[in-house]
Each structure stands twice: as structure tokens, then as C-alpha cells.
Amino acid sequence: MPYENTLQIAEHIAPLIPPSVDDISAVRFDMLLYQIELAILAGKSYKRAKNDLLKKTSELSRYASIPAVASQQELIEQILHNDYLERAGLSDYEDIRVRLRDLIKFIPNDERSRYDTNFTDDILSVEWNESQLDNDDLANYKKKVNFYINQNQHIPAIAKLKGNIPLTSDDVRSLEHILWNELGTKEQYEAQYRNTPLGELVRSIVGLSMKAANEAFSGFLNKAGLDSRQMHFVKQIVNYIVKNGMMKDLAVLQESPFSDMGSVSEVFAAKAFMDLRAVIEAINNNAIAA
């Protein structure tokens, strides 16, 4: 194109095209969602872009006190805590783009540092690869697991674990289906939690009900004839198990608050401690299928 034509375009045509008034963060969000939509159309992987979307949505969820953000809280919760993005299609991602694009500006420091260079890149080939599990995958899986279990304590297997009722093999199969099929995969579970039994994991999330804990220790308390120091010690054990679901490592009994009124060997005789230990182990064992 001759130089004079360029000048004419700049002088007569360019003024007819108004500059975009969109916030740059909204434009970048558009580009991210368009990248995902293009990958869907091309039948390609978009895991990295999806993880970027999850990060932005997670950041956005921290500003729910802003009315505009609060108005989209249901969508934000769906994205973060359900498998919404796994099931989402082209129209769903477009809906996300339209509804969230103008909210991204509320995330502080969303602008990234910009560095201009004059290097020229030669594109030799383009290849799409599905990456292995990364930290983002596992962090998102863990969030979904924690949210689901805390929100669904009425499910029989979860209710049993909360109530210190022994699990059956059917209960374990129910947990396998939830954690290995509904919320993610067995591979994700093992990468995040290694060889932790399913019941132990769920119990560690929901804890043990105070009623169930008191019932578990009632026999020991009724027959032991405890003094004030021993009662204090047992109360601390109950509080710990209610919060953490179980006590797998008895070494914690050597630490505060258990040791505040004396070490376990000072507070309990050997026979009394063995009886106390049996109660703790029974609670732990009830998180494992028979």
C-alpha cells in the first residue's frame, strides 16, 4: 500500500472507528474465554485455560461484598465447587464470559507487568497436548471434595462417619463413587491423598459429632473414677477428636493442651491409659470398612 494511502486512512477512516472503552482486564478475560471456546470447536484440550479461569473466579469470589459480584455468586459457586466446567459447552462458556467479564476489574493487580521486545518468533508447528495432573488440578479437586462433603453430611456413609457408626463395604463403594467418579478420578484422589482410606479422609473433613464422641467415652468415664486432672485430659481428647475426626498419632498427647496439667504418664496409670487408648482406637477403626 502506498504511503499516501496510509495517510489517507489515518486521516479519514480511523476517526470513524471509536476506540474501545472496555477495561483491559475485561478484554483479556474475553480472550481467555474465546481461547476455550475455540478449543472446544477444534476438539482440543483447554486445561491450562480452564485452570486460569478457575484462578480468576476464585479470586473474584473473595469480593462477594461488592454488589455486582454478589449478583453472580451462584455462578461463581458453581464454577468453583461443582464439576460445572467439566460439563460446560460452548454456550455455557459464552455465558460465563458475558456475566463475569465486567467483574474482573475488581480483582486487584489483575494488570500484569508488560515488557516490549523486538524479537521475532518463528512458529515451526502447533501441537495440543493434554498435560498430566498439576497443582491446580489437585487444589481444585481438594476444594470440590471439601465443599461437597461438608454440604452433604446427610448422605448415609458420611452421616455414619460423623456419628461414629461403623462403615460397611456398601458405604465404602458409595464413597468411591462420590470421590472417584462424581468429584474427580481415582488418580486425582491418590495424587492428593495418597493411600489415605476414604473413610478416614471424610472423617477428617466432617469431624465427629460431640454427641458421638461423648457416647464413645461414656463407658470409660463411668467406670474410671477420674479426678479433675484426668477429666481435663479426657475433655481435651474429646475436643481434639470432634474437630479432627480421629486421633491416629498418640504422640500429640505429649503436647499442649493435653500436657498442660501433667504428662500422660503422670496423669494416668498404665491400665487406665490402655483403656483410654482402646476407646480412641475404636473411634479410628469405625472410619474403616469392616
C-alpha positions as CSV (number, residue, x, y, z in Angstrom):
1,M,0.0,0.0,0.0
2,P,1.5,3.4,-1.0
3,Y,2.4,5.6,1.9
4,E,0.0,8.3,0.9
5,N,-2.9,5.8,1.1
6,T,-1.8,5.0,4.7
7,L,-2.0,8.7,5.5
8,Q,-5.5,9.0,4.0
9,I,-6.7,6.0,6.0
10,A,-5.3,7.5,9.2
11,E,-6.8,10.9,8.5
12,H,-10.3,9.9,7.1
13,I,-11.1,6.3,8.1
14,A,-9.5,5.8,11.5
15,P,-11.5,8.6,13.2
16,L,-14.7,6.8,12.2
17,I,-13.8,3.8,14.4
18,P,-14.2,4.8,18.1
19,P,-11.6,3.3,20.4
20,S,-12.8,0.5,22.7
21,V,-13.9,1.8,26.1
22,D,-13.7,-1.7,27.7
23,D,-11.5,-2.2,30.7
24,I,-8.3,-4.1,29.6
25,S,-9.0,-6.8,32.2
26,A,-12.4,-7.5,30.6
27,V,-10.8,-7.7,27.2
28,R,-8.2,-10.2,28.5
29,F,-11.0,-12.2,30.1
30,D,-12.7,-12.2,26.7
31,M,-9.6,-13.6,25.1
32,L,-9.3,-16.3,27.7
33,L,-12.8,-17.5,27.1
34,Y,-12.5,-17.2,23.3
35,Q,-9.5,-19.4,23.6
36,I,-11.5,-22.0,25.5
37,E,-14.4,-21.8,23.0
38,L,-12.0,-22.2,20.1
39,A,-10.5,-25.3,21.7
40,I,-14.0,-26.7,22.1
41,L,-14.8,-26.1,18.5
42,A,-11.5,-27.7,17.4
43,G,-11.9,-30.6,19.7
44,K,-8.7,-29.8,21.5
45,S,-7.6,-29.7,25.2
46,Y,-8.1,-26.4,27.1
47,K,-6.9,-27.5,30.6
48,R,-4.5,-24.6,31.1
49,A,-7.0,-22.0,30.1
50,K,-9.6,-23.7,32.3
51,N,-7.3,-23.6,35.2
52,D,-6.7,-19.9,34.5
53,L,-10.4,-19.3,34.5
54,L,-10.7,-21.2,37.9
55,K,-8.0,-19.0,39.4
56,K,-9.7,-15.8,38.3
57,T,-13.1,-17.0,39.5
58,S,-11.5,-18.0,42.9
59,E,-10.0,-14.5,43.2
60,L,-13.3,-12.9,42.3
61,S,-15.2,-14.9,45.0
62,R,-13.2,-13.1,47.6
63,Y,-15.0,-9.8,46.7
64,A,-18.6,-11.0,47.3
65,S,-19.2,-7.9,49.3
66,I,-19.3,-5.9,46.0
67,P,-22.9,-5.9,44.9
68,A,-22.0,-6.7,41.2
69,V,-20.0,-9.7,42.3
70,A,-22.6,-10.8,44.7
71,S,-25.2,-10.8,41.9
72,Q,-23.2,-13.6,40.2
73,Q,-22.4,-15.5,43.3
74,E,-24.4,-18.6,42.3
75,L,-22.5,-18.9,39.0
76,I,-19.2,-18.4,40.8
77,E,-20.0,-21.1,43.3
78,Q,-21.0,-23.5,40.5
79,I,-17.7,-22.9,38.8
80,L,-15.6,-23.4,41.9
81,H,-17.3,-26.2,43.8
82,N,-19.1,-28.4,41.2
83,D,-18.0,-30.0,38.0
84,Y,-19.7,-27.3,36.1
85,L,-16.7,-26.6,33.8
86,E,-16.3,-30.3,33.0
87,R,-19.9,-30.4,31.7
88,A,-20.0,-26.9,30.2
89,G,-20.4,-26.5,26.5
90,L,-19.8,-23.6,24.1
91,S,-22.9,-21.6,25.2
92,D,-22.1,-22.1,28.8
93,Y,-18.6,-20.7,28.5
94,E,-20.0,-17.8,26.5
95,D,-22.5,-17.2,29.3
96,I,-19.6,-17.1,31.8
97,R,-17.7,-14.6,29.6
98,V,-20.7,-12.2,29.3
99,R,-21.6,-12.4,33.0
100,L,-18.2,-12.2,34.6
101,R,-16.1,-10.0,32.1
102,D,-17.1,-6.7,33.7
103,L,-16.3,-8.0,37.2
104,I,-12.7,-9.0,36.6
105,K,-11.7,-5.3,37.1
106,F,-12.4,-5.8,40.8
107,I,-9.5,-8.2,41.2
108,P,-6.6,-6.1,42.5
109,N,-3.4,-6.2,40.4
110,D,-5.0,-8.1,37.6
111,E,-2.8,-6.0,35.3
112,R,0.4,-7.8,34.6
113,S,3.8,-6.2,34.0
114,R,4.3,-5.6,30.3
115,Y,7.7,-5.9,28.6
116,D,8.1,-4.9,24.9
117,T,10.8,-6.6,22.9
118,N,11.7,-6.6,19.2
119,F,12.4,-10.3,19.0
120,T,10.7,-12.2,16.1
121,D,9.4,-15.7,16.8
122,D,9.2,-18.3,14.1
123,I,6.3,-20.7,14.6
124,L,7.5,-24.1,13.4
125,S,4.5,-26.1,14.5
126,V,1.4,-26.1,16.7
127,E,0.6,-29.1,18.9
128,W,-2.1,-29.6,21.5
129,N,-1.2,-31.8,24.4
130,E,-3.2,-32.9,27.5
131,S,-0.9,-32.2,30.5
132,Q,-0.5,-34.5,33.4
133,L,-2.1,-33.7,36.8
134,D,-0.7,-30.4,38.1
135,N,-1.0,-28.5,41.3
136,D,-4.0,-26.5,40.1
137,D,-5.9,-29.8,39.2
138,L,-5.2,-31.2,42.7
139,A,-6.1,-27.9,44.5
140,N,-9.4,-27.7,42.7
141,Y,-10.1,-31.3,43.3
142,K,-9.5,-30.8,47.0
143,K,-11.7,-27.8,47.1
144,K,-14.5,-29.7,45.5
145,V,-14.1,-32.7,47.9
146,N,-14.2,-30.5,51.0
147,F,-17.2,-28.4,49.8
148,Y,-19.2,-31.5,48.7
149,I,-18.6,-33.4,51.9
150,N,-19.4,-30.5,54.2
151,Q,-22.6,-29.7,52.2
152,N,-23.8,-33.3,52.0
153,Q,-23.5,-34.7,55.5
154,H,-26.9,-36.3,55.2
155,I,-25.5,-38.9,52.8
156,P,-25.6,-42.2,54.8
157,A,-21.9,-43.0,54.5
158,I,-20.9,-39.5,55.5
159,A,-23.5,-39.4,58.3
160,K,-22.1,-42.7,59.7
161,L,-18.6,-41.3,59.8
162,K,-19.9,-38.1,61.6
163,G,-21.8,-40.3,64.1
164,N,-19.1,-42.9,64.8
165,I,-21.1,-45.7,63.2
166,P,-19.0,-48.5,61.6
167,L,-18.9,-48.4,57.8
168,T,-20.0,-51.3,55.6
169,S,-18.5,-52.3,52.3
170,D,-21.5,-50.7,50.6
171,D,-20.7,-47.5,52.4
172,V,-17.1,-47.6,51.0
173,R,-18.4,-48.2,47.5
174,S,-20.7,-45.2,47.9
175,L,-17.7,-43.1,48.9
176,E,-15.7,-44.4,46.0
177,H,-18.4,-43.4,43.5
178,I,-18.5,-39.9,45.0
179,L,-14.8,-39.3,45.2
180,W,-13.6,-41.2,42.2
181,N,-16.4,-40.6,39.8
182,E,-18.6,-37.6,40.7
183,L,-16.0,-35.2,42.0
184,G,-12.9,-36.4,40.1
185,T,-10.9,-39.5,39.4
186,K,-9.1,-42.2,41.5
187,E,-5.9,-40.8,40.0
188,Q,-6.6,-37.4,41.4
189,Y,-7.5,-38.8,44.8
190,E,-4.3,-40.8,45.1
191,A,-2.2,-37.9,43.9
192,Q,-3.8,-35.6,46.5
193,Y,-4.3,-38.0,49.5
194,R,-2.0,-40.9,48.6
195,N,-3.2,-44.1,50.4
196,T,-5.5,-42.5,52.9
197,P,-8.6,-44.7,53.3
198,L,-11.7,-43.0,52.1
199,G,-13.5,-43.1,55.4
200,E,-10.5,-41.5,57.2
201,L,-10.4,-38.7,54.7
202,V,-14.2,-38.0,55.0
203,R,-14.0,-38.2,58.9
204,S,-11.1,-35.8,58.9
205,I,-13.3,-33.3,57.0
206,V,-16.6,-33.6,58.8
207,G,-15.1,-34.4,62.2
208,L,-17.0,-36.3,64.8
209,S,-20.2,-35.1,66.4
210,M,-19.9,-34.1,70.1
211,K,-22.8,-36.5,70.9
212,A,-21.0,-39.4,69.3
213,A,-17.7,-38.5,71.0
214,N,-19.3,-38.3,74.4
215,E,-21.1,-41.6,73.9
216,A,-17.8,-43.2,72.8
217,F,-16.1,-42.1,76.0
218,S,-19.0,-42.6,78.4
219,G,-18.2,-46.1,79.4
220,F,-14.6,-45.2,80.2
221,L,-15.7,-42.1,82.2
222,N,-18.3,-44.1,84.2
223,K,-16.0,-46.8,85.4
224,A,-12.7,-45.0,85.7
225,G,-13.4,-42.7,88.7
226,L,-11.4,-39.9,87.3
227,D,-10.0,-37.0,89.2
228,S,-10.1,-33.4,87.9
229,R,-6.7,-33.6,86.1
230,Q,-7.8,-36.8,84.3
231,M,-11.2,-35.3,83.4
232,H,-9.5,-32.3,81.9
233,F,-7.2,-34.6,79.9
234,V,-10.1,-36.7,78.5
235,K,-12.0,-33.5,77.7
236,Q,-9.1,-32.3,75.6
237,I,-9.1,-35.6,73.8
238,V,-12.8,-35.3,73.1
239,N,-12.4,-31.8,71.7
240,Y,-9.5,-32.9,69.5
241,I,-11.4,-35.8,68.0
242,V,-14.6,-33.8,67.5
243,K,-12.5,-31.3,65.4
244,N,-10.2,-33.7,63.6
245,G,-12.4,-36.8,63.4
246,M,-9.9,-39.2,64.9
247,M,-6.5,-39.3,66.7
248,K,-4.2,-41.5,64.7
249,D,-0.9,-40.3,66.3
250,L,-1.0,-40.6,70.1
251,A,2.2,-38.5,70.2
252,V,0.0,-35.4,70.3
253,L,-0.9,-36.4,73.9
254,Q,2.6,-35.2,74.9
255,E,1.9,-31.7,73.7
256,S,-0.3,-28.8,74.8
257,P,-3.2,-28.6,75.7
258,F,-3.0,-32.3,76.8
259,S,0.1,-31.8,78.8
260,D,-0.9,-28.5,80.5
261,M,-1.7,-30.3,83.7
262,G,0.9,-33.0,83.5
263,S,2.2,-35.6,81.1
264,V,0.0,-38.6,80.2
265,S,2.2,-40.9,82.2
266,E,1.8,-38.7,85.3
267,V,-2.0,-38.3,84.9
268,F,-2.9,-41.9,84.1
269,A,-1.8,-45.3,85.5
270,A,-0.9,-47.8,82.8
271,K,-4.1,-49.8,82.9
272,A,-6.3,-46.6,82.8
273,F,-4.3,-45.3,79.8
274,M,-4.7,-48.6,77.9
275,D,-8.5,-48.4,78.4
276,L,-8.4,-44.8,77.2
277,R,-6.3,-45.8,74.2
278,A,-8.8,-48.6,73.3
279,V,-11.6,-46.0,73.1
280,I,-9.5,-43.8,70.7
281,E,-8.6,-46.8,68.5
282,A,-12.3,-47.9,68.3
283,I,-13.2,-44.4,67.1
284,N,-10.4,-44.6,64.5
285,N,-11.4,-48.1,63.3
286,N,-15.1,-47.0,62.8
287,A,-13.8,-44.9,59.9
288,I,-12.7,-48.1,58.1
289,A,-15.0,-50.7,56.5
290,A,-15.4,-54.0,58.2
